[in-house]
Amino acid sequence: DARSLEGDDPMLGIRYRYVFIGVGLIELIIAGICMFGKQLRISVILLAWLSSNFLGYHIIHFITGYEEPCSCMGSLTESIHIPQQVANEIMESILAYLVCGSYSILLYQWCNQKARNKATPML
């Protein structure tokens, strides 16, 4: 329902329509870099940054007691007959996967780089 886009985001204070456009563009740019970029490290850093922002947004909602379901799904949950709570749990699971996965890869890369630097003799 397009009417849900006319409401204001409670945390940012701007219309959901503009939040979704802005975040969607950022997601598309990061997806493009991840798909077509040549450096894995840059892709993982961008994913870690994006997922950290989503996590921070959810944490602030939790701290402030905001309990409304995420409106980012629009009416999709009704169309595919999935309860809103189930959709929220799926999205939170995906967020946890992105946060844990991206930071795990960054930690792995950092440890490997540190080990290579130790193994390289100083000339």
Backbone torsions as a table, in degrees:
resi	resn	phi	psi	omega
1	ASP	NA	123.3	-176.8
2	ALA	-67.5	-19.4	179.5
3	ARG	-63.8	-28.7	-179.8
4	SER	-67.7	-20.5	178.4
5	LEU	-76.6	-15.8	-177.7
6	GLU	-83.4	-15.6	179.0
7	GLY	-73.1	164.6	178.9
8	ASP	-94.9	142.1	173.3
9	ASP	-68.2	127.9	-174.6
10	PRO	-66.1	-26.6	-177.6
11	MET	-90.8	-41.4	-175.5
12	LEU	-89.5	-23.8	178.1
13	GLY	75.2	17.5	176.1
14	ILE	-123.2	161.8	-176.3
15	ARG	-60.6	139.7	177.8
16	TYR	-54.1	-36.8	-179.7
17	ARG	-52.7	-46.4	-177.7
18	TYR	-75.0	-34.2	176.2
19	VAL	-61.8	-47.6	-177.6
20	PHE	-66.2	-38.1	177.9
21	ILE	-64.6	-48.1	-178.9
22	GLY	-63.0	-48.5	-179.3
23	VAL	-66.8	-38.7	178.4
24	GLY	-61.8	-41.5	177.6
25	LEU	-64.7	-42.4	177.5
26	ILE	-61.6	-43.6	179.0
27	GLU	-62.5	-41.7	178.9
28	LEU	-64.3	-41.1	178.8
29	ILE	-63.6	-46.0	179.5
30	ILE	-65.2	-40.1	177.1
31	ALA	-61.5	-41.3	177.9
32	GLY	-62.9	-43.3	178.2
33	ILE	-64.2	-41.4	179.6
34	CYS	-65.4	-39.2	-176.5
35	MET	-78.0	-38.6	-171.8
36	PHE	-112.5	-7.6	179.9
37	GLY	-72.2	155.7	-177.6
38	LYS	-96.3	-15.3	-175.9
39	GLN	-109.5	114.2	179.8
40	LEU	-59.7	-39.6	-176.5
41	ARG	-59.5	-43.4	179.5
42	ILE	-63.0	-44.0	179.3
43	SER	-60.2	-44.6	-178.1
44	VAL	-68.5	-38.9	177.1
45	ILE	-61.9	-43.5	179.0
46	LEU	-64.8	-40.7	177.1
47	LEU	-64.7	-41.3	178.1
48	ALA	-63.4	-41.7	179.2
49	TRP	-63.3	-48.4	-178.3
50	LEU	-64.5	-46.6	-179.2
51	SER	-66.6	-33.0	176.2
52	SER	-65.1	-37.9	176.7
53	ASN	-64.8	-43.9	176.7
54	PHE	-62.2	-42.6	179.4
55	LEU	-63.1	-44.4	177.9
56	GLY	-60.2	-40.7	177.8
57	TYR	-60.9	-44.8	179.4
58	HIS	-67.7	-38.3	178.9
59	ILE	-64.0	-42.8	179.0
60	ILE	-63.7	-40.5	176.1
61	HIS	-60.8	-41.5	179.3
62	PHE	-63.6	-47.2	-177.9
63	ILE	-62.9	-38.7	-177.8
64	THR	-82.2	-4.2	177.6
65	GLY	82.1	13.2	178.5
66	TYR	-72.4	119.1	-172.9
67	GLU	-117.5	7.0	178.4
68	GLU	-68.7	145.4	177.1
69	PRO	-65.8	153.3	179.9
70	CYS	-61.3	129.7	-178.4
71	SER	-86.4	2.0	-176.0
72	CYS	-67.9	-16.5	178.3
73	MET	-86.5	-12.6	-178.5
74	GLY	59.3	-133.3	180.0
75	SER	-99.5	13.3	-178.5
76	LEU	-59.6	-40.3	-178.0
77	THR	-62.5	-36.2	177.0
78	GLU	-68.8	-39.8	-177.9
79	SER	-64.9	-36.6	-178.0
80	ILE	-102.6	9.9	173.7
81	HIS	58.5	48.1	174.4
82	ILE	-116.5	129.3	177.2
83	PRO	-59.8	143.6	-178.3
84	GLN	-55.6	-38.5	-179.9
85	GLN	-63.6	-40.3	178.3
86	VAL	-64.5	-42.7	178.3
87	ALA	-61.9	-41.3	177.7
88	ASN	-62.6	-41.8	179.5
89	GLU	-65.9	-38.0	176.3
90	ILE	-63.5	-45.5	-179.5
91	MET	-65.2	-37.8	177.5
92	GLU	-66.8	-35.1	176.8
93	SER	-66.4	-41.6	177.7
94	ILE	-64.4	-40.6	177.6
95	LEU	-62.0	-44.6	178.2
96	ALA	-60.9	-41.2	177.9
97	TYR	-61.6	-44.7	-179.5
98	LEU	-65.4	-44.6	-179.8
99	VAL	-64.0	-53.8	-177.7
100	CYS	-63.9	-42.8	-178.7
101	GLY	-65.0	-47.6	-177.1
102	SER	-66.9	-42.2	179.5
103	TYR	-71.2	-31.0	175.3
104	SER	-64.9	-43.6	178.5
105	ILE	-65.1	-41.4	177.7
106	LEU	-61.8	-41.8	178.1
107	LEU	-64.0	-43.4	178.0
108	TYR	-60.2	-46.7	179.2
109	GLN	-63.4	-40.2	-179.5
110	TRP	-64.8	-43.9	178.9
111	CYS	-63.9	-41.5	177.8
112	ASN	-63.7	-42.3	179.5
113	GLN	-64.6	-40.6	178.8
114	LYS	-63.9	-42.4	178.8
115	ALA	-65.1	-40.2	178.2
116	ARG	-65.4	-38.3	179.5
117	ASN	-66.6	-35.8	176.5
118	LYS	-69.0	-36.5	-176.2
119	ALA	-76.9	-21.0	-179.4
120	THR	-78.0	120.0	179.9
121	PRO	-70.6	142.5	177.3
122	MET	-80.2	130.6	179.1
123	LEU	-102.1	NA	NA
